[in-house]
C-alpha cells in the first residue's frame, strides 16, 4: 500500500492548521465579548460593542458603543470556516488512509469530518441555549391537549455538542492507536495526537457538557396560561416556570450555560492545543518544505539541499 499524493497530504496539513487558527479567532472574540466586555443587563452596566454584538447578534442599533455587528460577523464566520475546514481536512485524511489501506484511520477521519459539518452549522446557533440535558435532543414539547407545541432551541444550538462528541470519539481512537509509540520527542505522532485529544476534551467537557449537565432537567417551557411566567429583566426570559415548584422559575442568565461565561478562556486554550496538534503533524510531513537530512534540518544551502525523505513514521492519519 502507498500514500496519497504529496500535495494532498500537505494540503490536509495546512487545512487543519488553518481550522485551528480560525477557531482561536472565533473563541477569542467570544472571550473578549463575554469575559472582558461582559455586561449583565440586570446591573444597569454599559456593554461594550463586542458584548452587544454577540449578545444581540449584531442587531441592536441603540447600543452605547454601537451594534457590534463587526464583532458578531467575525465570530460567526470564523466559526463557520473552522467547521468547514475540519470537514475538508477530515475528508482529505480519510482518503489518505484509504490509499494506505488503513481502515481504522479512515473511519477516525470520517468521524472528524462529520464533526466539521456540525461545527459549521453551529456557527448560526448558541450552545448556551442548551440549558439542560432535556435539550440535547431538541424535540418539541407539547402542552395542554397536545394540539400545539413549542421549542426554544434549534438544531444549530445543539450542533456544538454533537460536533465535539465526534472529536471525543476520534481523538480517543487516536490515543489508543499511538499509546505504544515513542514519547521522547515533541515532534512525534504521540504528542500530535495528545494535543488533539487535550484540545477536544478540554473544550467539550469544561465549556460545553459540564455547564449543560449542571442545568439538570430545567426547561424553557412556560406554563400553559403563562400566569407564573415573568421576564427576568426587559426581554430576558425566565426558565422552568412549569417545573421549578410552579413558581417564576429562574433567570436564564443564571443558568450555568450562560452564567459560567469566564470559562470562555478555556475554549481559547483548548483551541491552542488543537493548533499545536496540527502543527506537529504538519512538521512530521514537512509541510513548510524545509530541507532535510536524516532527522535534522539543514540550512538553505543549495549545495546541501536534498529532496525530503518519504514519511515512514506512523501518524495520526494512519492511526
N, C-alpha and C positions, 0 to 999 in steps of 0.2 A: 504494500500500500504506500502511496505517496502523500504529498501535501498539496493543498490548494495553490494556485498561482501566487507568487510572492507579492504581487501588487495587491491582491485581495487580502492577504494576511496583514500587510502594512496599513491598508485602508481600514480594516477592522480595528486595529490598534488605535489609530487616530480617532475613529468614531467613538470608541469607548472613553478615551481621554476627553474629547470634546463634550461627551454626555455628562461626565462628572463635573467639568468646568461650568457647564450650563446649569447644573443642579446647584452648585455652590452659589452662583449668582442669584438664582431664584430664592434659595433659602436665606441668602444674605439680605435680600430685600425684605423678606418676612421678619427676619431678626431685627432689622432697623425699624420696621414699622410697628412691630408688636412688643419689642423689648426696650429699645432705645427711645422710640417715639410713641410709646403706648399711652392711651388716654381712656380711662373708664368714664363713660358719659354720666355716670351717677355722681361723680365728684365735681362736675362742672368745669373740668380742666379744658384746656385748648389743645386739640390734637394737632400733630404735625401733618404735613402734606402726605408723607408716606403712610402714616396711620390712617388718615382719612381715605386715601386711595384704596388701601387694602380692605378696610372695614366696609366701605360703601361701594366697592367695585368700580371706583373711578367715576361715580355718577353723582356725587354730592357737590353741587356747584357753589354752595354758600359756605364752604369751609373757610376758616380764618386764614389758612395758608394755601388756599386753592383746592381743587378737586383731587389732586394727587393722581391724575389719570396716567401720567408718565410712569410712576412707580408701579401702578397696577398693571400696565401693559408689559413692563419689563418682567415682573414676577410671573405673569401668566404665560407669556410667550416663551420665556426661557424654560419654564416647567414643561410646556408642551414640546419644546425642542428636545429637552433631555429624554423625555419619554420616547420620542420618535427615534432618537439616536440609539437608545438601549435596544429598541426593537430592531433597528437595522444592524447594529453590532452583533446581536444575538443570532440573527438570521445568517449573517456572513460567517460567523464562527461555527454555526451548525453545519453549514456547507463544508467548512474546512475539516470538521471532524468526520463528515461523511466521506470526504476524499481520503482521509487517513484510516477509514474503516473502524472508527471508534463510535460505537452506538451509544454508549453511556454519555460520552461527551456531547454528542449531537442532541440527545434528549435534554441534557442540562442547559444547553444554549437555547434550545427552542422554548424552554421554560422561561429563561431570561427575556427572550423576545416577546413572549406573551405578557410578561410584566411590563415591558416597554409600552405595549398597547394600552394597558390600564393606566400607566403614568401619563400618557398623552391625554387620555380622557379626563384624568384627574385635574388637569390644569383649569378646567372650567367648573370645578366644584369646590367645596370647602370641607375638608375632613373633620373640622370641628363640629359640623352639624351632626356627625355620628356620635351623639352624646352618650350612648349606652349600647350594650350588646344587642338590644332589641332591634337596632337599625343596621346591623352588619349585613343583613339581607333586607333591602329597602322595599318591603311589601306594604300594601295598602292596609290601613286599619279601619275597620267598619264600626259604626256606632248606631245606636237606636235599632231600627228594624233591619239594618244591614242594606238598606237601599242605596246608601251613598257612603263614600269613604274618602279619606284624605291621607296624605303623607307629606311630611315636612322635609324629607331628604330626597336626593336624586341619585341616579346611578353614578354620576360624576363625583358626588360627595364620598361615596364608599369605595371608589376605584383605588385610592392610595392604599387601602387595607388589602385589597386583592393583589395589587402590584407588589407590595413589599412581601407578601406571603410567597409569591413566586421566587423572589430573591432569597427568602429564608430557605426554601427547598433547594434551589440551585447551588447556593453557596455551601450548604451543609453537604450536599453531594460532592462538591469540590473539595471540601476539607477532608472528607473520608478518603477520597482518591489520592490526596497528596500527603496524608498523615505520615507515611513512611519515608518521604523524601528528605534529603539533607536540609538542615535548618541553620547552617553556619554562615550562609551568605544572604545578605538582604535582597540582592537581585537574584531571586530564585523563585521557582514555581510555588513553593510552600508559602513564602511570605506574600506573594502576589495574591494567592487565594485567601490567605489570612486577612489581608487588608480589605478585600471584598466582603468577607464574612463579617468582620467587625463593623464595617460601614453599614451594611444592610441591617444587621441585628440591632445596632445602636439606634439607628433612625426608627426602625419598625417597633421595637419593644418600648423604648423610652418615650418617644414622641407621639406614637400612634396607639398601640394596643393598651399600654398601661393606663393612660388617661381615659380611653374609651371604656375599658372594663371597670374602671373606678366609678363610672356612672351607673353601674348596676343594671337595672331594667327600667330606668327612668324613660319617660316618653314625652314626645311633643304633643301628643293628642290631648285636646282640651275636652271638658265635659260637653255633653250634647247640647245643653242650653246656654253654655258659656257663662253661667251665673257665677261660678267661682274663678273665672279666668280674669286676670288683670295683667297689664303690662308692667314690666319692672320700672322702666323709665322711658318716656317718649314712645318710640315704636319697638323698643327692645322687649321681647316677649318673655313670659314665664313658661316653665315647662312642668309637666307632671301634675296638672290640675286635677286629673281624674284618678290619680293613683297615689299621690302624696297626702294621705289622710284626708282626702276630699277637700283639701284646702286650696290656697292660692298657688301651691307649687313653689318652685324656686326660680330665681332669675337665671336665664340661660347663661349670663356672663359669669355665674358662679359654678357652672358645670366644669368638671376637670378639663374637658377638651378645649374650653375657652379660657378658663382661669389659669391654667398652668402654662401660660404663654412664655415664661422665661426659658422653657425647655427648647425654644427655637435655636438657641446656641448649640444644643446637642445635635440638631439636624445639620447645622453647618459643619460640625466636627465629623459627623458620620459621612457627609459628602466628601470631605477632605480624604478620609480613608479610602473611599471609592476611587478618588483620583490617584492616590498612591498605588492602589492595585492596578489600575490601568497603565500607569507609568512603568511599573515593574515589568509587566508583560510586554509592554512596548519596547523596553530596553532589552528584554530577552530576545525579541525579534529584531533588534537593532533598527527600530523604526525611525531613528534620526539619521540613519545612513552613515554612521561613523565607521572609519576603517578599523579592522580587527586583525589580531594575530594571536591565535590561540584564544585565551580568555582575557587578553589585555588590549586596551585601546591604544592606538598609535597616534602620534602627531600627524597632521595632514600633510605629510611629505610625499609628493607624487612618486618618488622612487621606492617608498616603503609601503604604499597603499596596496592592499590586496583585496580581492573580492571576499565579501563576508562568507564565512563558512555556513553551510546549511544548519538550520536549527534542529538539533537532535535531542535536546532535553525535553522531558515530559512537561507540558504546560497545562494550565487550567483549561485551555481549549481542548486538550487531549485527555483531560481527566474524566 
